[in-house]
Amino acid sequence: NFSKRMGDFGTQFSLEQLQTSSGVTEIKSKFSLSMMFKAMKTRSRFVQDLETGKSSLDVNMKPSDELQTSFKGDREVNGSYGLSSTIKGPNGFNLTGLYSDRHSLKQSRLALSQQHKTGLSQVVFKDVDGESSTSLEYRTAIAFADGHWGMSKPINENFVILYPHKSLKNALLAFGEHEIENGQAVVIPDVGKDRFTKLSMTYADVPTGTDLGDSQFEVKIHEGGGVAIRVGKEGLMRFKGRLITQKKEPIGMIGGEITSLQGKKVTHQFFTSKEGYVEVNGLKPGRYSVELYHLDYAPFEIHISERDAGILDIGDRVVIRND
């Protein structure tokens, strides 16, 4: 076995001696030439079998992270040959072509496929010895678990449905390639069966002040099963505004508290800025009383609705003075 490489070029010559069960000694030899062009991200390899006369050529190009092409061809000593090419693009785009002429059998095939969130659509054109056919394929799956559902690629084993809390209806959350968007659940198919699998949130675009809660979930599902998991916790929201007097002057550098008027009594303290601005995080939807720690100002009420999409901005709020 002899090989030599100089820069982006390389050659290899191999000689193999075999002895069969009948005692006959056979010698096999191959010669290959490889080239690599770093600037074009191209690799090519040519192989010549000196015994059978068969030759083959492989070329792979990757001009960008989203585009990859490959070409393969081979020719036998009797003149029969085969050619194939593949182009892979962004968003699951895939184009493959094949043509062969072997032992008086001619065939060609062209397939265009698009893999997406819900399945695989594919158009295939075939021609085998003059007989042509065309086929169209679309595959998808609808999964149900614990009162929730979603669409996905075909499911072979088990699945997880991730659905957003109602306060995240305008959020965009990603778990790898799977996205929760516009309040719609997402299905993750074929998670590991009979073992713990960790699902981690990799991206979150949510309204300011939203508390997502857990960003990692560990699940264990038996074969053929499914489970639904809620993402996000009970609407913890944000209240902000600017407190001013009836003369439009800021009420600055004063402490206060905001207290829930529904359900369990919960109080959050705050302190206004010099310009009268106030912000309080971690509030659930409902009615609240806002009171300043100053006898001159009367308390007032606010109402935080789930429709406030994570934040209630009251703008400039006039606080009435006590008589």
N, C-alpha and C positions, 0 to 999 in steps of 0.2 A: 504494500500500500504506500503510494507516494503522493504527497500533496505539496503545493507551493502557492503562497499568496503574496502579491505585490500590490500594496495600496488597495484599490477597490476591485482588483482582479484576482481570481484564484483558479487553480487547476488541480485536478486530482486524478490519479490513475491507480486502479486497483486490480490485483491479480489474485484469483482464488483457485486453489487446487482441491478438488473433491474426489474421493474414492468411493465408488458405488459398492453395493453388496456383492456384485459379481466380480469385483476386483478391477474394474475398468476405471482408469484415472481420467477425470475431466478437468479442464482448465477454463475458468470463466474470467473475462476481463471487461472492465468498463472504463470509460473516459468521460470526465465531466469538466465543464467550464462554467464558472460563476462570476457574475459582475454585480456591483452595487454602486448606485449613484446617490450619494447622500443628499445632494441639493434637491433632487427630484423625489427622494424617498422611494427609490425603485430598487428592487432586487430581481435578478434573473438567473436562471440556472439551465444549462444545456447538458444533457446526458446522452452518451452514445454507447450502446451495448455492442462491443466488438465481436461478440459471439453470435448473437441473434440478428444483429443489424438494426434492432429497434432503436429509435431516437426519440427524445422528448424535450420539450421546452416549457419552462414555467416562468412567468413574469408577474410580479406583484408591485402595484403602485399605491401609495397612500399620500396624495398631494395635500390632504388636510385631515383633521380629526374626524370630519363628518363624511368624507368621501374615500372609498377604497375600491380599487379595481384589480382584477386578476385575470390572467389568460393562461390556458394550458393547451398544449397540443402534443400529439405523438404520431409517429409514422412507423409502420412495420416494413420489413424487407419486401413483402409482396405488394406493397403500394397502398394498402389500406391505411386509413388515418382517422383521427378524431380531433375535434376542436371544441373547446368550451370557454366561456367567458362569464364573469360575474361582476356586477357593479352594485356596490352597497352605498346608499346615501343616507341623509338625515331622516329622522322620523320613521324609521323602519322600512324605508324604500329599498327594494331589492329587485334587480333585473338580471336574469340568467339566460344564456343562450347556448345551444349545443348543436353541432353538426358532425355527423360521422358517416363514413363510407367504408364498411368492413364486410368483407366476404360477400360482395354483391348486394348487401343490405344498406340502403341509404335511409337515414332518419335525421330529422331536425326538430328542435324544441325551443320555444321561446316562452318564458314565464315572467310575468310582472306581478309583484306582490307588494302589499302595503300592510305593515303590522301596526296596530294602533291600540287604544285603551280597551276597546271592547272585543277585538278579535283579529282575524286575518282575512283579508280579501285578496283573491288571487285569480288572474286570468292566464290561461295556458293555451298556447297554440302548438299543435303537434302535426308532424308530417312524417309518416313511416312508409317508405316505398310507394309514395304517391297517394296514400290514403291519409287525408287530413281530418283533424278534429279540433274543436275548441271547447274549453270548459271554464266555468266561472264558479268560484268557491268563496263562501263567506261563513266564518265560524264565530260564535260568541256564546256566552253563558249568562244566565240570570241566577243569582244566588239569593237565598232567603235565610235569615237567622234572627231569632228573638224580635220579630216584628219589623225588621229592617231588610231592605233589599238593594241590589245594585247589579250593574252589568260589568262583565270582564272578559278577558280572554278565556278560551276553553279551560275548564277546571278538571284536572286529572285525579287529584286526591282530596284535598281539603282546602278551606279558605277562611279568611278573616274579613269581616265587613267593618270598616272604620267610618263612623258617622259623626258629624259635628253637632255640638250643642247648639241650640237655637240662637244663642247669642253670637255665633260665629257664621251667620248666614252670608256675610260679606267678606269673609276671610279666605285666604288661600294658604293651605297647609300641604306640605309634601313629605311623604315617607319614601325616600328614594325616587323612583320613577312614577310612583303612585301619588295622585294629587286629589285633595278635597277642595272643591271649588263651588261657589254659589250655593252653599248649603247642601250639596249632593254628596251622598255616601260614595266611598270607593271600595272596590273589592280587591284584595290581594290573594291571588290564587296559589295553590300548591305550596303552602308553608310546610315546614318540616313536621312529619307525622310522628306521634308518640314521643316527642321530645320537645323541650322548651325552645322557643324561637323568640328572639328579641326584635321588636319593631321600633325603630327610632325615627323621630321627627327630624328632618334635615333642613326644613325651611318653613318659615311662618311669616305671613303678611297679615297682620291683624290690627284692628283699631287700637289706638293708644289707650293704655290703661287696662286692656283685657288680660285676665289671668287665665292662661291656658291649662294650668295644673300640670299633670304628668306629660312628659314629652317622650317617654319610653314605656313600652308595654311588653310584658313577657307572657306568651301564651303557649299552651300545650293542647293539641287537638288530636283526637284519634282519627284513624283513616275514615274518609268519607264524611267527616263532620265539618261544622262551621260554627263560628262564633261572631257576635257583634260587639264592638267596643266603642264607647262614646269618647270623643276627643273634646277636651275643654270641660270646664266646670261651671257650676251654676253662676249665671251672669254677674261676675264681679266687674263693676263698671267704674267710671271716673266722673267726678263732678268738678267743674271749674267755673270761674267767673271773676268779676271785679265788683267789689262792694264800694258804693259811693253814698254820700249824703244827698239830701234834697237840693243842696246847692251845687251838686255835681263834683264835690270834693272827695278824694279817695279816703276810705277808712283804713288807714295803714297802721301796721305794727300793733295789731290787737289780736289776742287769742280768742278762740271760740270752739264750738263743738257742733257736730251734726249727728242727730239721734234718730233712729228708725222709729216710726209710729205704727208699724205693722209687725205682727209676729213677735219674736224674741227681741227685746230691747238691746240694741247695739249702738255704742257711741264712738265716734271718731273725732279726735281733736285736731285743730288746725291753727295756723298763725298767718295772718295776712302780711303781704309784702308792703314795702313802703308805698307802692302805688295802689294798694288795696286788692291785689290779686290773691286768690285762694284756690287751692287744688286739694282734692281728697280722692284717694284711690280705694278700691276694694269694696264698693257699694253694690248691693243687690237692687234690682228693680223694686220700686215701692215709694211710699211717702216718707218724707224726712222733715224734721224740724231743725232749722239753722239758727243758732243763738250765739251772740257775741258776749265775751266776758266783760261787758261794760253796761252799766245801768242805764245809760242814755239811749240805747238802741233796743228796739223791740224784736223778738224772734219772728221768723217767717218760715213758710213751708215751701218745699219743692217736691216735685214728683218725677221720679226717674222711670222711664218706660223702657221695655225691651226693644222698642223701635228706635231708641237713641243710638243704636249700633256701637255700644261700648263707651260712649262719652256723652255727657250732658253739659253743654256750654250755655250758661245763663246770660253771658255777656255782662253789660253794666247793670247791676241790680241796686236800686235805691233802697236803703234800709231806713225805715221810718223811725223817728226818734220817739221815745216815750214821753208822754205828757207830764 
